[in-house]
Amino acid sequence: MSATLIDGKEIGKKVRGEVRDAVAKMKADNDGYTPGLATVLVGDDVASSTYVRMKHRACKAAGINSYGHIMPANSTQEEVLAMVAKLNADPDVHGILVQLPLPDQVDEETILSAIDLEKDVDGFHPVNIGRLAMKDRDPLFVPCTPAGCMRLLEEAGIETSGAEAVIVGRSNIVGLPMAMLLQKANATVTVCHSRTKDLDAHLKRADIVVAAIGWAEMIKGASLKPGCTVIDVGINRKDDETRKRGYRLVGDVEFDSAVEVSGAITPVPGGVGPMTIAMLMQNTFHAAEIALAKK
C-alpha cells in the first residue's frame, strides 16, 4: 500500500468534539441556551430511517436537542409545507433537515425553498446554493457532504490552490457544490459526468479526484495520476458471499488498485461518510449562533 489513508472516522470524531465543546460553552455562557435540530422523515424508507436515527444519536452526543417528525408516505405537499412552517416558527428549532428523497407527490425544490434560510442546515436552499456559486459571496450553510470533503482535504494537508481537480458526478447534493467549493479554494475544476467523453484523459491530469457518480468501483487505479488525492464519496453494495450480509460496501473508486497509485485516499466505509453527520452538527451549532445573535 503506497497511499496515505485519510481517516474520516478520526477527523469526524475531531469535528464532533469541537462541536460538543462549543455547545457546552454556549450553554454555560447563555443560561442553558441549547442548539436544536428538527428532522422531517416522510415515509418509512429503511435507509432514510437509519440515516435519521444516526443524526439523532449524533445530536445527543454533541449536547444538541433533536426533534424527530415522522410523516406518512402519502402525506401531501401541503402537509409537508405546513410541518416546515411550524418548525420555521419554533424558536427551539435552529436547524431543519428534511430527509431526502421525498415521495413522488411532494416536490423537493418547493419544500427545500420553504425552509427558513437561517435554519437551512443541509445547505440546500436555493439562496445558499446561489451564494456558494457567486464570487465573493458566502452562504450561511454549505451542504454537509461537500463541506466534509473539504475538511478532509484540509486535515490531510492537501494543497488546493492551483491544483487540477476533477469531480466525477454533477448532483445538486455533492458534485455541483463540491465544484463550487474547490473553485473558491482556487483549484482549477473540471466536472465530469455520464456524457463526458474520455473520462480517463481528465482523470490522468487530476491532482484531486472527487468521485460521486454512484457507480461501484467505476474508477480504476490505472486511470489516475500517480500521487493524486482521491476523495471517494460513493457508497455501493457489492455482492460478497464471504460476508455474513452477503455483500460489502465499496466506493466509486476501485480501492485496491487506486491505493497503489494515489498519494492519499479515503476508504469506504470510514472516509467521507462520518464527515457528513459531523458537518451537520457543525451547521446546527452555527444556526444556533445566528439565532442567539438576534436575541
N, C-alpha and C positions, 0 to 999 in steps of 0.2 A: 504493500500500500504506500503510495507516494504522496497523496494529497493530505492536507490537514483537514480534520473534521470540524465543521462549525456546529457546535453543540447547542441546539435550540433549547434543549431541556434546561441546561445550566444558565444560559442567557435569559431565558424566560423566567427562571427562578429568581434571577437577579432583578429583573424588571418588577416582578410581583413583590419582591422585598422592598424595593424603592417605593412602590405604591402603598404597601402596608404601613411603612414608616411615615409617609406623607399624610395618610389618612389619620393615623394616630395623633400626629401633631395638629392636624386640623381640628379634630375632636377636642383635644386638650386646650387649644387656643380659642375655641369658639363655642364654649358651653355645650359640648357634645354634638355639635353640627356634624352630620354624617352623610357622605355621598350615597345616592340611591339609584339603582338601575332597575328598570322595568323591562321585562321581556313579554312579547306577544307571540304566541305559537298558535297558528291556525291549522287545525287538523291533528292527526296522530301519526305523522310520518316518523318511523323509528329513528332514522338518522338525525332528523331535526330535533326530536325529543331528547336524544342523547346529547347533542350539542348544547341545548338549553340547560340541561342538568349540569353539564360541565361548567357553564358560565355562572350558574348559581353557586356551585361549590367554590369557584374562584372568588366570587364576591365575599362569601363567608370567610375565607382565608385572609382576604385583604381588609376585612372590617367594614365592608361596604354593604349597605342594606340592599336586598333584592326582592322584587315583587314579580311573581310569575302570573301570567294571564293566559289561560288556555281557552281557545275558542273552537267551536265545532267546525269540521271541514266544510260544511255547507253554509258557513257564515257569508252574508252578503258584503259587498264592498262598503255599503253604508254602515253596517255594523262594525266593521274593522275601523273605518274612519271615526266612528263615534268613540271607540276604545282609544284611539290615538289622541283624539281631542280631550278625552278625560285625563289621560296621562300628561298631556301638554299643560293642563291646568293644575296638576298636582304639585305643590311646592316641595314635597318629599321626594319626588322623582326628578333626578337631574339628567339621567340618560334613558333613552327609549331605544330598544332593539326589537325590530320586527323580524322574526326569523324567516329567512328565505329558503326555498321557494314558497310562494303563496299559491293557493288553489287557482285554477284557471279563471274562475269568475271574479277574482279580485285583481285589479290592475296594480302591478308592482310600483310603477312610477308614481301613480296617484297617491298611494299610501306613503311612500318614502318622502314625497314632496310635502305631505301634510304634517310630518314630524317637525316640531319646533327646531329651528336652525341651531339653537343653543343646547338642544338635547339630542342632537344627531350624532351619537357616539359611534355609530357604524361608519360615518363619513360619507353616506350615500346621497345626501340631499343635493339636488342639482346646483344650489348656490355654493355649497362646499366643494363640489367637483369643479365648478366653474372657476372658483378662486384658485384651486390647485392647478388648473390649466393655464392660468394667466401669469405672465412675468410680473415680479414684484408684488404679488398678492399671496396671502396665506389663508388657507381655510381654517375654520375653528377646529375641525377634526379631519384627520387623514384616515382613510379606510384601514382597518386593523391589519389585514394580512400584508399589504404593501408596506405599511409602517413597520411591521415586524421584520420584513425582509431588509429594509434599510438599517434597522438596528443591528441585525446580524452582520451586515457588511461593515458597519461601524465598529462593532465589538471585535471583529476578525481583523481589523486594521487594513481593510481593502480600500485602496485609493479610487475614488470615483471621478474626480476631476480629470478631464482629458481622456478617460477610459472609453473604449468601444464597448457599448452594452447592447446585447441582443436579447429581446424579450420574445418568447415563443408563446403566443396566446394574446388575445385582444379583448378579454372580457371586461365589463364595467367594474367588476369586483376586484380583479387583480391586474390583468395585463395593462389596461389603459392608465389607471392611476400609478402603477409602477413606472411606466414610461415617463409620466409627468414628474414623479419624484426624482428619478435618475437625471432627467434633464435639468431640474432645479439644482441638482448636485453636480452640474457641469459635465456630465457624461454626454457622449455622442450616442444617441439612441436609435436603434432600429427595431421596429415591431414586426415580427413575422407571424404568419397565421396559416390557415389551411389552403389559401390560394397563393402562398409565396412560392416563387419559382427558385429552385436550387437553394434550399434551406441550408445545406452544408456549406455553401460558399459564404453565407452570412456568419454561421457558427464558427468557421475556421478563423475569422478575424476578430472574434469577440474576446475581450478581456474579462467581461462579466456576462454570464448567461443566466437568465431567469426563465425557468421552464414552468409554464402554467397553461398547458394545452389540454390536459385531461386525457392523455393517451399513454397507457402504460409502457414505460421503457422505450419511448419513441426515439429519444436522442441517445446515440451510442458514443462511446469514448473516441472512436475513430473520427467523429465529426467535430471534435473540439480542438481548440487551440491549446497546445501544451502550456501548462501553468495558469490556465484561466481559473476564474472563480465561478462555481456553479451553485445557484440557489434553486432548489427543486421544490416547487410549490405543489406539485401533483401528489395525489394520494389515490391509488387504484388497487383494486383487488386482483390478485393473480392466483390462479389455481395452484395448489401445492398439497399433494396428498400426504406429505410428511408432517404437515401441521395438523393439530387437533381440529381446528376450524375448517380445514380443507382448503385454506387459502392463506396468502400472506400479503402484506401491504407493500407496494412498490411505488416509486415516483414516476415522473415523466421522463426521467433520465435513467439509463441502464447503469446502476451504481457500480457494479463490479468492473466494467470497462472504463467508466468515467473516472473512477478513483485513481486509476493508473496514469491518467493523462493530466487531470486538473491539478491546480496548486492548492485549492481549498474547495470543499464541497459540503453541502448539508445532507445528512442521512434522511431516509424515510422509512419508518417514522422517526421522530425525535429531532427534526430540523425546524422547518417553518411552522408546523402545527402548533407547538407550545407557545409560539410567539403571538399568534392571533388573539388568544384569550388574554395574554399578558398585556397586549396593547389596548384591548378593550377596557381592562381595568384602569389603565393609564388615562384613556379618554374619559372614562366615567369620573375619575378624580378631577380632571380638568373641567368637566362640565359643572361639577360642584363648586369649583373655584370661581367660575364665571357667575354662577347664581349668587354665591356668597358676596362677591364684589358689588352686586347690585342691591344688597340688603341695606 
